[in-house]
Amino acid sequence: MSAQFGDGASLWGRPRAFEAIVYGGLVVGVLDGLAATTHFGLRDGTPLRLFQYVASGLLGAASYNGGWLSFLLGVLVHFFIAFVAAAVYYRASLSFPVLIRRAVLCGMIYGVAVFFFMSRIVVPLSATRKIPFSFTQMLIGLMIHILFIGLPIALLARRSARAH
């Protein structure tokens, strides 16, 4: 038995999964990466250091001495997380079609959920240095996650569901 979207399109189809997950991960990886490098750059950072920070989740402080290799590891980790976020939303949309029908609202909520999951679970469990809490930085992070992670993932999932 195949799950059906409201217009009869199969939710289990491979083209839909490919579009929602691969395109979602690529778009979100680029948008979030640009937002983070822009924001980090305004605070006297460089893209090299930003992605070394991402890699420090695995390598700890040694990532800052890893040059371009730790930068590339950070980029890979960043995109891996983006693909996982898109895959989680896609998989959830199979069981909860409201995620497709109400993509804007659900995408915004998903962006908030991803932010708190990353900042309250993933980062504390990682080897990164702990950054002191800042309400302003939290609001900026929330906006980035809503606009550049949650919304694009949800809208691309809706687009792929309607196309198939």
N, CA and C of each residue as an Amber inpcrd file, in Angstrom:
protein
   492
   0.8520000  -1.1860000   0.0000000   0.0000000   0.0000000   0.0000000
   0.8940000   1.2440000   0.0000000   0.5960000   2.1590000  -0.8510000
   1.4150000   3.3580000  -1.0060000   0.7310000   4.5520000  -0.3580000
   1.4790000   5.3080000   0.4380000   0.9300000   6.5270000   1.0200000
   0.7320000   7.5410000  -0.0980000  -0.3360000   8.2720000  -0.0420000
  -0.6510000   9.2250000  -1.0950000  -0.7520000  10.6330000  -0.5370000
  -0.2430000  11.5860000  -1.3000000  -0.4290000  12.9920000  -0.9890000
  -1.8310000  13.3700000  -1.4620000  -2.3270000  14.4930000  -1.0880000
  -3.6910000  14.9010000  -1.4120000  -4.0480000  14.8280000  -2.8810000
  -3.1010000  15.0630000  -3.7910000  -3.4130000  15.0300000  -5.2170000
  -3.1360000  13.6600000  -5.8280000  -2.8400000  12.6510000  -4.9880000
  -2.6120000  11.3010000  -5.4680000  -1.1610000  10.9600000  -5.7490000
  -0.2590000  11.9280000  -5.6240000   1.1570000  11.6570000  -5.8740000
   1.7260000  10.7880000  -4.7570000   2.5530000   9.8610000  -5.1080000
   3.1460000   8.9620000  -4.1230000   4.1610000   9.6970000  -3.2630000
   4.0550000   9.5070000  -1.9610000   5.0160000  10.0980000  -1.0460000
   6.2630000   9.2400000  -0.9100000   6.1990000   8.0050000  -1.3920000
   7.3170000   7.0800000  -1.2370000   8.2430000   7.0870000  -2.4450000
   7.8770000   7.7830000  -3.4900000   8.6450000   7.7440000  -4.7310000
  10.0620000   8.2480000  -4.5680000  10.9890000   7.5890000  -5.2540000
  12.3900000   7.9850000  -5.1730000  12.6580000   9.3790000  -5.7120000
  12.0330000   9.7990000  -6.8170000  12.3140000  11.1720000  -7.2740000
  11.9700000  12.2060000  -6.2040000  10.8900000  11.9760000  -5.4750000
  10.5090000  12.9200000  -4.4230000  11.5570000  12.9360000  -3.3200000
  12.0140000  11.7680000  -2.9090000  13.0300000  11.6960000  -1.8600000
  14.3130000  12.3840000  -2.3140000  14.7290000  12.1120000  -3.5470000
  15.9500000  12.7240000  -4.0710000  15.8360000  14.2410000  -4.0500000
  14.7540000  14.7610000  -4.6080000  14.5830000  16.2120000  -4.6650000
  14.5270000  16.8280000  -3.2800000  13.7130000  16.2570000  -2.4140000
  13.5380000  16.8360000  -1.0850000  14.8260000  16.7970000  -0.2740000
  15.5340000  15.6860000  -0.3250000  16.7180000  15.5190000   0.5160000
  17.9670000  16.1180000  -0.1280000  18.2520000  15.7600000  -1.3660000
  19.4890000  16.2440000  -1.9910000  19.4080000  17.7340000  -2.2790000
  18.3420000  18.1610000  -2.9330000  18.2270000  19.5930000  -3.2090000
  18.0810000  20.3820000  -1.9100000  17.2880000  19.8530000  -0.9830000
  17.1350000  20.5230000   0.3080000  18.4660000  20.6620000   1.0280000
  19.2430000  19.5760000   1.0770000  20.5370000  19.6330000   1.7390000
  21.5070000  20.5900000   1.0710000  21.5300000  20.5720000  -0.2570000
  22.4320000  21.4800000  -0.9790000  22.0400000  22.9360000  -0.7780000
  20.7550000  23.2320000  -0.9530000  20.2920000  24.6200000  -0.7990000
  20.5330000  25.1150000   0.6220000  20.1610000  24.3100000   1.5980000
  20.3290000  24.7120000   2.9910000  21.8090000  24.8230000   3.3620000
  22.6180000  23.8920000   2.8770000  24.0480000  23.9700000   3.1540000
  24.6580000  25.2600000   2.6380000  24.2690000  25.6520000   1.4280000
  24.7920000  26.8970000   0.8480000  24.2270000  28.1170000   1.5690000
  22.9000000  28.1700000   1.7500000  22.2880000  29.3440000   2.3930000
  22.7820000  29.5330000   3.8230000  22.7730000  28.4600000   4.6010000
  23.2270000  28.5610000   5.9860000  24.7200000  28.8800000   6.0380000
  25.4900000  28.2840000   5.1440000  26.9170000  28.5840000   5.0940000
  27.1870000  30.0450000   4.7800000  26.4360000  30.5870000   3.8110000
  26.5960000  32.0110000   3.4750000  26.1640000  32.9110000   4.6260000
  25.0440000  32.5620000   5.2510000  24.5670000  33.3680000   6.3890000
  25.5780000  33.3240000   7.5300000  26.0930000  32.1410000   7.8240000
  27.0500000  32.0110000   8.9180000  28.3570000  32.7300000   8.6080000
  28.8700000  32.5960000   7.3780000  30.1300000  33.2710000   7.0510000
  29.9500000  34.7850000   7.0260000  28.7920000  35.2400000   6.5700000
  28.5260000  36.6830000   6.5930000  28.4480000  37.1820000   8.0280000
  27.6660000  36.5030000   8.8570000  27.5240000  36.9110000  10.2580000
  28.8570000  36.8050000  10.9920000  29.5440000  35.6900000  10.8020000
  30.8290000  35.4750000  11.4550000  31.8530000  36.4860000  10.9460000
  31.8160000  36.7920000   9.6460000  32.7290000  37.7670000   9.0630000
  32.5320000  39.1560000   9.6300000  31.3040000  39.5060000   9.9540000
  31.0290000  40.8090000  10.5590000  31.6100000  40.8980000  11.9680000
  31.9060000  39.7340000  12.5350000  32.4910000  39.6930000  13.8790000
  33.9880000  39.3830000  13.7920000  34.6290000  39.7710000  12.6880000
  36.0680000  39.6060000  12.4690000  36.5030000  38.1500000  12.3300000
  35.6660000  37.3450000  11.7460000  36.0310000  35.9560000  11.5040000
  36.2970000  35.7230000  10.0330000  36.7750000  34.5460000   9.7090000
  37.0010000  34.1740000   8.3160000  36.2670000  32.8670000   8.0490000
  35.9310000  32.6060000   6.7890000  35.3150000  31.3110000   6.4750000
  36.1990000  30.1350000   6.9110000  37.5130000  30.2850000   6.7910000
  38.4290000  29.2290000   7.2290000  38.1860000  28.9110000   8.7030000
  38.1710000  29.9310000   9.5350000  37.9720000  29.7420000  10.9810000
  36.5730000  29.2280000  11.2930000  35.5730000  29.6960000  10.5740000
  34.2030000  29.2380000  10.8170000  34.0940000  27.7310000  10.6080000
  34.5860000  27.2480000   9.4860000  34.4550000  25.8250000   9.2090000
  35.4410000  24.9920000  10.0260000  36.5410000  25.5960000  10.4710000
  37.3920000  24.9020000  11.4380000  36.6510000  24.7660000  12.7700000
  35.8430000  25.7560000  13.1040000  35.0090000  25.6530000  14.3120000
  34.0380000  24.4860000  14.1670000  33.4210000  24.3460000  12.9940000
  32.5130000  23.2190000  12.7620000  33.2810000  21.9050000  12.9320000
  34.4620000  21.8250000  12.3500000  35.2840000  20.6180000  12.4700000
  35.7180000  20.3680000  13.9080000  35.8040000  21.4210000  14.6980000
  36.2200000  21.2430000  16.0940000  35.1960000  20.4440000  16.8890000
  34.0030000  20.2990000  16.3540000  33.0310000  19.4210000  16.9920000
  33.5290000  17.9920000  17.0390000  34.3420000  17.6100000  16.0550000
  34.9360000  16.2750000  16.0170000  36.3660000  16.2660000  16.5360000
  37.1280000  17.3160000  16.2030000  38.5660000  17.3200000  16.4790000
  38.9740000  18.0920000  17.7230000  38.0710000  18.8800000  18.2640000
  38.4390000  19.7490000  19.3730000  39.3010000  20.9060000  18.8950000
  40.0740000  21.4710000  19.8120000  40.8960000  22.6460000  19.5000000
  41.9410000  22.3660000  18.4230000  42.2900000  21.1120000  18.2200000
  43.2860000  20.7590000  17.1950000  42.8300000  21.1710000  15.7960000
  41.5330000  21.3240000  15.5940000  41.0460000  21.6890000  14.2580000
  41.5660000  23.0530000  13.8110000  41.8470000  23.9500000  14.7600000
  42.3260000  25.2830000  14.3950000  43.7690000  25.2540000  13.8900000
  44.4460000  24.1510000  14.0930000  45.8020000  23.9790000  13.5720000
  45.8160000  23.0670000  12.3500000  44.6560000  22.6770000  11.8890000
  44.5580000  21.7130000  10.7950000  44.5350000  22.3150000   9.4090000
  44.5940000  23.6340000   9.3240000  44.6220000  24.2940000   8.0210000
  43.4280000  23.9470000   7.1540000  43.7190000  23.7500000   5.8650000
  42.6540000  23.5160000   4.8900000  41.9770000  22.1590000   5.0650000
  42.6900000  21.1820000   5.6250000  42.0670000  19.8730000   5.8410000
  40.9500000  19.9560000   6.8620000  41.1710000  20.6890000   7.9480000
  40.0970000  20.8210000   8.9330000  38.9860000  21.7320000   8.3950000
  39.3480000  22.7040000   7.5470000  38.3280000  23.5190000   6.8750000
  37.4200000  22.6150000   6.0320000  38.0330000  21.7380000   5.2160000
  37.2490000  20.8350000   4.3650000  36.4060000  19.8670000   5.1890000
  36.9630000  19.3830000   6.2930000  36.1760000  18.5270000   7.1830000
  34.9760000  19.3010000   7.7150000  35.1750000  20.5480000   8.0940000
  34.0750000  21.3870000   8.5800000  32.9980000  21.5820000   7.5310000
  33.4080000  21.8020000   6.2780000  32.4360000  21.9490000   5.1870000
  31.6560000  20.6480000   5.0080000  32.3540000  19.5110000   5.0330000
  31.6780000  18.2150000   4.8990000  30.6910000  17.9710000   6.0400000
  31.1020000  18.2740000   7.2630000  30.2100000  18.1100000   8.4200000
  29.0080000  19.0330000   8.2800000  29.2580000  20.2650000   7.8640000
  28.1830000  21.2480000   7.6830000  27.1380000  20.7280000   6.6860000
  27.5920000  20.2290000   5.5410000  26.6570000  19.7230000   4.5390000
  26.0050000  18.4170000   4.9880000  26.7250000  17.5840000   5.7160000
  26.1270000  16.3630000   6.2630000  24.9450000  16.7190000   7.1590000
  25.1300000  17.6940000   8.0220000  24.0490000  18.1320000   8.9140000
  22.8820000  18.6780000   8.0980000  23.1710000  19.4360000   7.0440000
  22.1070000  19.9770000   6.1860000  21.3150000  18.8520000   5.5250000
  22.0010000  17.8280000   5.0250000  21.3110000  16.6890000   4.4080000
  20.4860000  15.9220000   5.4360000  21.0170000  15.7600000   6.6340000
  20.2640000  15.0670000   7.6840000  19.0140000  15.8650000   8.0420000
  19.1350000  17.1820000   8.1580000  17.9690000  18.0130000   8.4770000
  16.9030000  17.8820000   7.3950000  17.3150000  17.8820000   6.1310000
  16.3570000  17.7200000   5.0310000  15.7440000  16.3210000   5.0510000
  16.5350000  15.3080000   5.3440000  16.0360000  13.9290000   5.3840000
  15.0300000  13.7330000   6.5190000  15.3080000  14.3260000   7.6600000
  14.3850000  14.2120000   8.8020000  13.0400000  14.8440000   8.4560000
  13.0640000  16.0280000   7.8510000  11.8070000  16.6910000   7.4810000
  11.0670000  15.8570000   6.4340000  11.7940000  15.3820000   5.4340000
  11.1700000  14.5580000   4.3920000  10.5070000  13.3360000   5.0180000
  11.2400000  12.6300000   5.8610000  10.6980000  11.4150000   6.4810000
   9.4830000  11.7310000   7.3330000   9.5410000  12.8120000   8.0850000
   8.4010000  13.2100000   8.9120000   7.1970000  13.5610000   8.0430000
   7.4420000  14.1520000   6.8710000   6.3320000  14.5420000   5.9900000
   5.5930000  13.3320000   5.4340000   6.2380000  12.1830000   5.4140000
   5.5650000  10.9700000   4.9670000   4.4760000  10.5450000   5.9490000
   4.7200000  10.7740000   7.2160000   3.7540000  10.4170000   8.2540000
   2.8100000  11.5560000   8.6040000   3.2600000  12.7740000   8.3750000
   2.4750000  13.9590000   8.7280000   2.3540000  14.8790000   7.5230000
   1.3820000  14.6420000   6.6380000   1.2360000  15.4600000   5.4260000
   1.0110000  16.9490000   5.6920000   0.6530000  17.3090000   6.9110000
   0.4990000  18.7260000   7.2400000   1.8230000  19.4630000   7.0300000
   2.9380000  18.7540000   7.1350000   4.2390000  19.3840000   6.9090000
   4.3890000  19.8520000   5.4700000   3.6350000  19.2300000   4.5500000
   3.6280000  19.6320000   3.1520000   2.5360000  20.6760000   2.9250000
   1.3550000  20.4140000   3.4750000   0.2170000  21.3400000   3.2700000
   0.4730000  22.7140000   3.8820000   1.0920000  22.7630000   5.0250000
   1.3860000  24.0200000   5.7350000   2.8930000  24.2360000   5.8040000
   3.5340000  24.1980000   4.6530000   4.9950000  24.2020000   4.5830000
   5.6200000  25.4520000   5.1980000   5.0240000  26.6140000   5.0210000
   5.6390000  27.8420000   5.5450000   5.6500000  27.8170000   7.0660000
   4.5070000  27.5940000   7.6660000   4.4330000  27.5700000   9.1280000
   5.2680000  26.4280000   9.6970000   5.1190000  25.2360000   9.1350000
   5.8600000  24.0800000   9.6300000   7.3550000  24.2390000   9.4100000
   7.7470000  24.8510000   8.3030000   9.1620000  25.1040000   8.0550000
   9.7580000  26.0610000   9.0690000   9.0040000  27.0910000   9.4240000
   9.4810000  28.0370000  10.4380000   9.6480000  27.3360000  11.7860000
   8.6670000  26.5390000  12.1400000   8.7470000  25.7860000  13.4040000
   9.9140000  24.8040000  13.3560000  10.0970000  24.1680000  12.2130000
  11.2040000  23.2270000  12.0650000  12.5460000  23.9390000  12.2130000
  12.6730000  25.1370000  11.6680000  13.9060000  25.9090000  11.8320000
  14.2130000  26.1750000  13.2990000  13.1860000  26.5130000  14.0640000
  13.3600000  26.7290000  15.5080000  13.7920000  25.4240000  16.1780000
  13.1300000  24.3240000  15.8180000  13.4680000  23.0230000  16.4090000
  14.9090000  22.6250000  16.0920000  15.3400000  22.8420000  14.8490000
  16.7160000  22.5130000  14.4650000  17.7010000  23.3730000  15.2550000
  17.3780000  24.6550000  15.4100000  18.2530000  25.5390000  16.1740000
  18.4510000  25.0130000  17.5870000  17.3500000  24.7130000  18.2670000
  17.4770000  24.2650000  19.6520000  18.1020000  22.8740000  19.7520000
  17.8280000  22.0100000  18.8000000  18.4720000  20.6970000  18.7990000
  19.9830000  20.8480000  18.6570000  20.4020000  21.6850000  17.7190000
  21.8340000  21.8890000  17.4990000  22.4860000  22.5920000  18.6960000
  21.8740000  23.6600000  19.1750000  22.5190000  24.4660000  20.2210000
  22.4150000  23.8630000  21.6140000  21.4160000  23.0440000  21.8630000
  21.2220000  22.5010000  23.2100000  21.5930000  21.0250000  23.3440000
  21.7290000  20.3290000  22.2130000  22.0770000  18.9070000  22.2850000
  23.3830000  18.6170000  21.5450000  23.4320000  18.9360000  20.2470000
  24.5920000  18.5680000  19.4350000  25.8500000  19.3050000  19.8750000
  25.8120000  20.6160000  19.9360000  27.0100000  21.3910000  20.2820000
  27.5160000  21.0550000  21.6850000  26.6510000  20.9900000  22.7100000
  27.1790000  20.6210000  24.0370000  27.8170000  19.2310000  24.0920000
  27.3470000  18.3020000  23.2620000  27.9230000  16.9610000  23.2530000
  29.1810000  16.8670000  22.3830000  29.4690000  17.9110000  21.6250000
  30.6190000  17.8970000  20.7240000  31.8730000  18.3580000  21.4640000
  32.9850000  18.3650000  20.7430000  34.2700000  18.7770000  21.3210000
  34.5660000  20.2540000  21.0910000  33.6000000  21.0360000  20.5940000
  33.8440000  22.4630000  20.3470000  34.0190000  23.2110000  21.6600000
  34.7110000  24.3230000  21.5570000  34.8270000  25.1710000  22.7430000
  33.4550000  25.7780000  23.0160000  33.1700000  25.9390000  24.2700000
  31.8600000  26.4580000  24.6510000  31.8620000  27.9800000  24.5440000
  30.8570000  28.5160000  23.8610000  30.7260000  29.9540000  23.6670000
  29.7030000  30.4660000  24.6770000  30.0140000  31.5650000  25.3670000
  29.0630000  32.0950000  26.3560000  27.7260000  32.4700000  25.7030000
  26.6470000  32.2940000  26.4450000  25.3160000  32.6050000  25.9430000
  25.1740000  34.0970000  25.6820000  24.5260000  34.4240000  24.5760000
  24.1970000  35.8050000  24.2320000  22.7910000  35.8020000  23.6520000
  21.9110000  36.5900000  24.2350000  20.5360000  36.6550000  23.7600000
  20.4930000  37.1580000  22.3190000  21.3080000  38.1480000  21.9970000
  21.3570000  38.6890000  20.6360000  21.7980000  37.6150000  19.6460000
  22.8450000  36.8670000  19.9930000  23.3230000  35.8070000  19.1030000
  22.2790000  34.6890000  18.9640000  21.5280000  34.4310000  20.0330000
  20.4730000  33.4330000  19.9600000  19.3950000  33.8800000  18.9650000
  18.9940000  35.1370000  19.0250000  17.9820000  35.6490000  18.0910000
  18.4800000  35.5980000  16.6510000  19.7310000  35.9610000  16.4470000
  20.3090000  35.8950000  15.0950000  20.3330000  34.4470000  14.6190000
  20.7600000  33.5470000  15.4770000  20.7830000  32.1230000  15.1320000
  19.3960000  31.5900000  14.8120000  18.4020000  31.9960000  15.5900000
  17.0250000  31.5760000  15.3240000  16.5570000  32.0720000  13.9580000
  16.8340000  33.3320000  13.6440000  16.4160000  33.8790000  12.3560000
  17.1040000  33.1490000  11.1980000  18.3830000  32.8660000  11.3580000
  19.1060000  32.1300000  10.3150000  18.4820000  30.7460000  10.1350000
  18.1880000  30.0670000  11.2250000  17.6070000  28.7230000  11.1390000
  16.1930000  28.7380000  10.5620000  15.4160000  29.7500000  10.8930000
  14.0560000  29.8460000  10.3410000  14.1110000  30.1330000   8.8430000
  14.8660000  31.1670000   8.4590000  14.8640000  31.6360000   7.0700000
  15.7130000  30.7890000   6.1280000  16.8220000  30.2510000   6.6160000
  17.7750000  29.5930000   5.7270000  17.8710000  28.0820000   5.9090000
  17.1380000  27.5490000   6.8940000  17.1360000  26.0970000   7.0900000
  15.7020000  25.5690000   7.0340000  14.8790000  25.9590000   7.9920000
  13.5180000  25.4190000   8.0650000  12.6620000  25.7160000   6.8540000
  12.5850000  26.9760000   6.4630000  11.7380000  27.3380000   5.3180000
  12.1850000  26.6890000   4.0110000  13.4680000  26.7770000   3.6480000
  13.8560000  26.1380000   2.3760000  13.6030000  24.6290000   2.3650000
  13.8850000  23.9550000   3.4680000  13.6440000  22.5120000   3.5250000
  12.1700000  22.2200000   3.3140000  11.3090000  22.9250000   4.0150000
   9.8670000  22.6840000   3.9050000   9.3430000  23.0340000   2.5170000
   9.7850000  24.1460000   1.9750000   9.2980000  24.5620000   0.6560000
   9.7930000  23.6310000  -0.4500000  11.0090000  23.1510000  -0.3380000
  11.5140000  22.1900000  -1.3330000  10.8220000  20.8390000  -1.1890000
  10.5080000  20.4490000   0.0410000   9.7520000  19.2030000   0.2350000
   8.3610000  19.3330000  -0.3660000   7.7190000  20.4910000  -0.1790000
   6.4010000  20.7130000  -0.7660000   6.4870000  20.7290000  -2.2810000
   7.4810000  21.3850000  -2.8120000   7.6440000  21.4330000  -4.2800000
   7.8310000  20.0370000  -4.8440000   8.6610000  19.2390000  -4.2100000
   8.8910000  17.8800000  -4.7460000   7.6550000  17.0000000  -4.5760000
   6.8800000  17.2160000  -3.5250000   5.6500000  16.4270000  -3.3430000
   4.6300000  16.7750000  -4.4260000   4.5610000  18.0400000  -4.7780000
   3.5910000  18.4580000  -5.7930000   4.0330000  18.0690000  -7.2060000
   5.3310000  17.9400000  -7.3980000   5.8420000  17.6030000  -8.7340000
   5.6740000  16.1270000  -9.0600000   5.4360000  15.3120000  -8.0480000
   5.3710000  13.8650000  -8.2730000   4.0390000  13.3190000  -7.8610000
